Amino acid sequence: MSPRRADPELGANLLEAAARLLAEQGPSALTTRKLAAAVGTSTMAVYTRFSGMDDLVRTLVHEGFRHLAARMGEVGASADPVADVAELGIAYRENALEHSHLYAVMFGGATLVGFSLTEADRQHGRYTLDILVDAVARAVRAGRFSEPDPLLAAHRMWIALHGLVTLELGGYLTAPYDADTCFESQLRGLMSGAGDDAEAGAASIRRARDRRAARDPHATGDPHAAGNPHATRDPHATGDRQALVPGLTAGAHRRTAGEDPPPMHAAS
């Protein structure tokens, strides 16, 4: 009897199943036994494809960062760099709310099966900030922002947005100061804090929301809105848990744990 041929899609299928389990049932559901059952394989196959659950989770986290970078990269550079900054904030929040469990693991807010972030893992998170740094630097060159250090300004924005998203995911932001209200106020405050005129900043924020709506007729910039194209629900998901879209693990058969992401740098 010839030996069974290895499934070339096993790695991608395992990551997809891990993402689905994490989104539907939370961190406690991500076990080797459940994962193997989800893809119809043995627990030994999980350890054959990955050195262990720690390795699998690390690969999933790196895929999550690539997915976040791709989402933010969709914004691009326009003639209104402040609108670009605002839209990057909207995109970041959307991504966090859609993939809340993975977001917590990506940024150290939760642990999975003994997994802990290394400095190399954190670098995968830092390099996504380059997109924001570039937009801030363009706003400075355009005379909209007076901040002399775009990298520092981008860090302040990242810290502020991460704090809001964390409180939102925890259910702490309620009426009359719900998450949408606080997010709108935060965007305006961040633009003004960077040196932009309040009226011009408000116009750019409106432009950012309009651009997101133009990308899809149902999109509003509100990640809770019905019809948001990025809020795709997995057909197997239950309740409000949203599974990662298949695109997250596209190409996951290419193990990238050993790759170094581009270094984060200050835009000039």
ROVO-754643 format. One record per residue (C-alpha): x, y, z. Coordinates in steps of 0.5 Angstrom, whole numbers. Example, Ala and Ser with C-alpha at 12.3 -4.5 7.8 and 13.67 -1.06 7.14 Angstrom:
// ROVO-754643
<pt X="25" Y="-9" Z="16"/>
<pt X="27" Y="-2" Z="14"/>
//
This chain:
// ROVO-754643
<pt X="0" Y="0" Z="0"/>
<pt X="3" Y="7" Z="-2"/>
<pt X="3" Y="12" Z="4"/>
<pt X="-2" Y="17" Z="4"/>
<pt X="0" Y="23" Z="0"/>
<pt X="0" Y="30" Z="4"/>
<pt X="-5" Y="35" Z="3"/>
<pt X="-2" Y="41" Z="0"/>
<pt X="-8" Y="45" Z="3"/>
<pt X="-8" Y="42" Z="10"/>
<pt X="-4" Y="48" Z="13"/>
<pt X="-9" Y="53" Z="10"/>
<pt X="-15" Y="49" Z="12"/>
<pt X="-12" Y="49" Z="19"/>
<pt X="-11" Y="56" Z="19"/>
<pt X="-18" Y="57" Z="16"/>
<pt X="-21" Y="53" Z="22"/>
<pt X="-18" Y="56" Z="27"/>
<pt X="-20" Y="63" Z="25"/>
<pt X="-27" Y="60" Z="25"/>
<pt X="-27" Y="57" Z="32"/>
<pt X="-24" Y="63" Z="35"/>
<pt X="-29" Y="68" Z="32"/>
<pt X="-35" Y="63" Z="33"/>
<pt X="-33" Y="60" Z="40"/>
<pt X="-27" Y="64" Z="43"/>
<pt X="-20" Y="63" Z="45"/>
<pt X="-22" Y="57" Z="50"/>
<pt X="-25" Y="53" Z="43"/>
<pt X="-18" Y="53" Z="40"/>
<pt X="-16" Y="46" Z="42"/>
<pt X="-12" Y="41" Z="37"/>
<pt X="-18" Y="36" Z="38"/>
<pt X="-23" Y="41" Z="36"/>
<pt X="-19" Y="44" Z="30"/>
<pt X="-17" Y="37" Z="27"/>
<pt X="-24" Y="35" Z="27"/>
<pt X="-26" Y="41" Z="24"/>
<pt X="-22" Y="39" Z="18"/>
<pt X="-23" Y="32" Z="18"/>
<pt X="-16" Y="30" Z="20"/>
<pt X="-12" Y="27" Z="26"/>
<pt X="-9" Y="31" Z="32"/>
<pt X="-2" Y="28" Z="29"/>
<pt X="-3" Y="32" Z="22"/>
<pt X="-4" Y="38" Z="26"/>
<pt X="3" Y="37" Z="29"/>
<pt X="6" Y="35" Z="23"/>
<pt X="4" Y="41" Z="19"/>
<pt X="6" Y="46" Z="25"/>
<pt X="11" Y="44" Z="30"/>
<pt X="5" Y="45" Z="35"/>
<pt X="-1" Y="50" Z="37"/>
<pt X="4" Y="55" Z="39"/>
<pt X="6" Y="55" Z="32"/>
<pt X="-1" Y="55" Z="29"/>
<pt X="-3" Y="61" Z="33"/>
<pt X="3" Y="65" Z="31"/>
<pt X="2" Y="64" Z="24"/>
<pt X="-5" Y="66" Z="25"/>
<pt X="-3" Y="72" Z="28"/>
<pt X="2" Y="74" Z="23"/>
<pt X="-4" Y="73" Z="18"/>
<pt X="-8" Y="77" Z="22"/>
<pt X="-3" Y="83" Z="21"/>
<pt X="-3" Y="82" Z="14"/>
<pt X="-10" Y="82" Z="13"/>
<pt X="-10" Y="89" Z="17"/>
<pt X="-5" Y="92" Z="13"/>
<pt X="-8" Y="90" Z="7"/>
<pt X="-15" Y="93" Z="9"/>
<pt X="-11" Y="99" Z="11"/>
<pt X="-7" Y="99" Z="5"/>
<pt X="-14" Y="100" Z="1"/>
<pt X="-15" Y="107" Z="3"/>
<pt X="-9" Y="109" Z="-1"/>
<pt X="-6" Y="116" Z="-2"/>
<pt X="-11" Y="122" Z="-4"/>
<pt X="-11" Y="129" Z="-5"/>
<pt X="-14" Y="130" Z="2"/>
<pt X="-9" Y="127" Z="7"/>
<pt X="-13" Y="128" Z="13"/>
<pt X="-19" Y="125" Z="10"/>
<pt X="-14" Y="119" Z="9"/>
<pt X="-12" Y="119" Z="16"/>
<pt X="-19" Y="119" Z="18"/>
<pt X="-21" Y="113" Z="13"/>
<pt X="-15" Y="109" Z="16"/>
<pt X="-18" Y="110" Z="23"/>
<pt X="-25" Y="108" Z="20"/>
<pt X="-21" Y="102" Z="17"/>
<pt X="-17" Y="100" Z="23"/>
<pt X="-24" Y="100" Z="28"/>
<pt X="-28" Y="96" Z="22"/>
<pt X="-22" Y="90" Z="22"/>
<pt X="-22" Y="90" Z="30"/>
<pt X="-29" Y="89" Z="31"/>
<pt X="-30" Y="84" Z="25"/>
<pt X="-24" Y="80" Z="28"/>
<pt X="-25" Y="82" Z="36"/>
<pt X="-22" Y="75" Z="39"/>
<pt X="-16" Y="75" Z="34"/>
<pt X="-15" Y="83" Z="35"/>
<pt X="-14" Y="81" Z="42"/>
<pt X="-9" Y="76" Z="41"/>
<pt X="-5" Y="80" Z="36"/>
<pt X="-4" Y="86" Z="41"/>
<pt X="-3" Y="82" Z="47"/>
<pt X="-10" Y="83" Z="50"/>
<pt X="-11" Y="75" Z="51"/>
<pt X="-8" Y="69" Z="50"/>
<pt X="-9" Y="62" Z="47"/>
<pt X="-6" Y="55" Z="49"/>
<pt X="0" Y="58" Z="52"/>
<pt X="2" Y="63" Z="46"/>
<pt X="5" Y="69" Z="48"/>
<pt X="8" Y="75" Z="43"/>
<pt X="15" Y="75" Z="42"/>
<pt X="19" Y="82" Z="40"/>
<pt X="19" Y="79" Z="32"/>
<pt X="11" Y="78" Z="33"/>
<pt X="10" Y="85" Z="35"/>
<pt X="14" Y="88" Z="29"/>
<pt X="9" Y="85" Z="25"/>
<pt X="4" Y="89" Z="28"/>
<pt X="9" Y="95" Z="28"/>
<pt X="10" Y="95" Z="21"/>
<pt X="2" Y="96" Z="19"/>
<pt X="3" Y="103" Z="22"/>
<pt X="8" Y="105" Z="17"/>
<pt X="1" Y="107" Z="12"/>
<pt X="-1" Y="112" Z="18"/>
<pt X="6" Y="115" Z="18"/>
<pt X="6" Y="116" Z="11"/>
<pt X="-1" Y="119" Z="11"/>
<pt X="1" Y="124" Z="17"/>
<pt X="7" Y="126" Z="14"/>
<pt X="3" Y="128" Z="7"/>
<pt X="-2" Y="132" Z="12"/>
<pt X="4" Y="136" Z="15"/>
<pt X="7" Y="137" Z="8"/>
<pt X="0" Y="140" Z="5"/>
<pt X="0" Y="145" Z="11"/>
<pt X="-6" Y="141" Z="15"/>
<pt X="-2" Y="138" Z="21"/>
<pt X="3" Y="142" Z="24"/>
<pt X="6" Y="136" Z="28"/>
<pt X="14" Y="136" Z="27"/>
<pt X="15" Y="129" Z="28"/>
<pt X="10" Y="124" Z="24"/>
<pt X="12" Y="118" Z="27"/>
<pt X="10" Y="121" Z="34"/>
<pt X="4" Y="123" Z="32"/>
<pt X="2" Y="117" Z="28"/>
<pt X="3" Y="113" Z="35"/>
<pt X="-1" Y="118" Z="39"/>
<pt X="-7" Y="116" Z="34"/>
<pt X="-6" Y="109" Z="34"/>
<pt X="-6" Y="109" Z="42"/>
<pt X="-12" Y="113" Z="42"/>
<pt X="-16" Y="109" Z="37"/>
<pt X="-13" Y="102" Z="40"/>
<pt X="-16" Y="105" Z="47"/>
<pt X="-23" Y="106" Z="44"/>
<pt X="-23" Y="100" Z="41"/>
<pt X="-21" Y="96" Z="47"/>
<pt X="-27" Y="99" Z="51"/>
<pt X="-32" Y="98" Z="45"/>
<pt X="-30" Y="91" Z="45"/>
<pt X="-31" Y="90" Z="52"/>
<pt X="-38" Y="94" Z="52"/>
<pt X="-36" Y="100" Z="56"/>
<pt X="-38" Y="105" Z="51"/>
<pt X="-46" Y="106" Z="52"/>
<pt X="-51" Y="112" Z="51"/>
<pt X="-51" Y="117" Z="51"/>
<pt X="-43" Y="117" Z="49"/>
<pt X="-43" Y="110" Z="45"/>
<pt X="-38" Y="108" Z="41"/>
<pt X="-40" Y="111" Z="35"/>
<pt X="-41" Y="118" Z="38"/>
<pt X="-34" Y="117" Z="42"/>
<pt X="-30" Y="115" Z="35"/>
<pt X="-33" Y="121" Z="32"/>
<pt X="-31" Y="126" Z="37"/>
<pt X="-24" Y="122" Z="37"/>
<pt X="-23" Y="123" Z="30"/>
<pt X="-24" Y="130" Z="30"/>
<pt X="-20" Y="131" Z="37"/>
<pt X="-14" Y="128" Z="33"/>
<pt X="-14" Y="132" Z="27"/>
<pt X="-15" Y="138" Z="31"/>
<pt X="-9" Y="136" Z="36"/>
<pt X="-5" Y="135" Z="30"/>
<pt X="-6" Y="142" Z="28"/>
<pt X="-11" Y="142" Z="23"/>
<pt X="-17" Y="147" Z="23"/>
<pt X="-23" Y="144" Z="26"/>
<pt X="-28" Y="146" Z="20"/>
<pt X="-23" Y="143" Z="15"/>
<pt X="-22" Y="137" Z="19"/>
<pt X="-29" Y="136" Z="20"/>
<pt X="-30" Y="136" Z="12"/>
<pt X="-24" Y="131" Z="11"/>
<pt X="-28" Y="126" Z="16"/>
<pt X="-34" Y="127" Z="12"/>
<pt X="-30" Y="126" Z="6"/>
<pt X="-27" Y="120" Z="9"/>
<pt X="-34" Y="117" Z="10"/>
<pt X="-36" Y="119" Z="3"/>
<pt X="-31" Y="115" Z="0"/>
<pt X="-32" Y="109" Z="4"/>
<pt X="-39" Y="109" Z="2"/>
<pt X="-37" Y="110" Z="-5"/>
<pt X="-33" Y="103" Z="-5"/>
<pt X="-40" Y="100" Z="-3"/>
<pt X="-47" Y="103" Z="-4"/>
<pt X="-48" Y="100" Z="3"/>
<pt X="-42" Y="102" Z="7"/>
<pt X="-42" Y="108" Z="12"/>
<pt X="-36" Y="108" Z="15"/>
<pt X="-40" Y="105" Z="21"/>
<pt X="-37" Y="98" Z="22"/>
<pt X="-44" Y="96" Z="25"/>
<pt X="-48" Y="98" Z="19"/>
<pt X="-52" Y="93" Z="16"/>
<pt X="-49" Y="91" Z="9"/>
<pt X="-42" Y="93" Z="11"/>
<pt X="-38" Y="89" Z="6"/>
<pt X="-32" Y="88" Z="11"/>
<pt X="-37" Y="85" Z="16"/>
<pt X="-38" Y="78" Z="12"/>
<pt X="-41" Y="73" Z="16"/>
<pt X="-39" Y="66" Z="16"/>
<pt X="-45" Y="61" Z="14"/>
<pt X="-43" Y="57" Z="20"/>
<pt X="-42" Y="62" Z="25"/>
<pt X="-47" Y="63" Z="30"/>
<pt X="-50" Y="69" Z="34"/>
<pt X="-46" Y="75" Z="33"/>
<pt X="-39" Y="72" Z="32"/>
<pt X="-36" Y="73" Z="26"/>
<pt X="-31" Y="69" Z="22"/>
<pt X="-25" Y="71" Z="19"/>
<pt X="-26" Y="72" Z="11"/>
<pt X="-23" Y="66" Z="7"/>
<pt X="-18" Y="72" Z="4"/>
<pt X="-15" Y="72" Z="11"/>
<pt X="-11" Y="65" Z="10"/>
<pt X="-10" Y="66" Z="3"/>
<pt X="-3" Y="63" Z="1"/>
<pt X="-3" Y="61" Z="8"/>
<pt X="0" Y="54" Z="6"/>
<pt X="7" Y="59" Z="5"/>
<pt X="9" Y="59" Z="12"/>
<pt X="12" Y="66" Z="14"/>
<pt X="14" Y="65" Z="21"/>
<pt X="21" Y="66" Z="19"/>
<pt X="20" Y="72" Z="15"/>
<pt X="22" Y="79" Z="17"/>
<pt X="17" Y="84" Z="16"/>
<pt X="19" Y="91" Z="13"/>
<pt X="22" Y="95" Z="18"/>
<pt X="18" Y="101" Z="21"/>
<pt X="21" Y="108" Z="19"/>
<pt X="19" Y="115" Z="20"/>
<pt X="16" Y="118" Z="13"/>
<pt X="20" Y="124" Z="11"/>
//
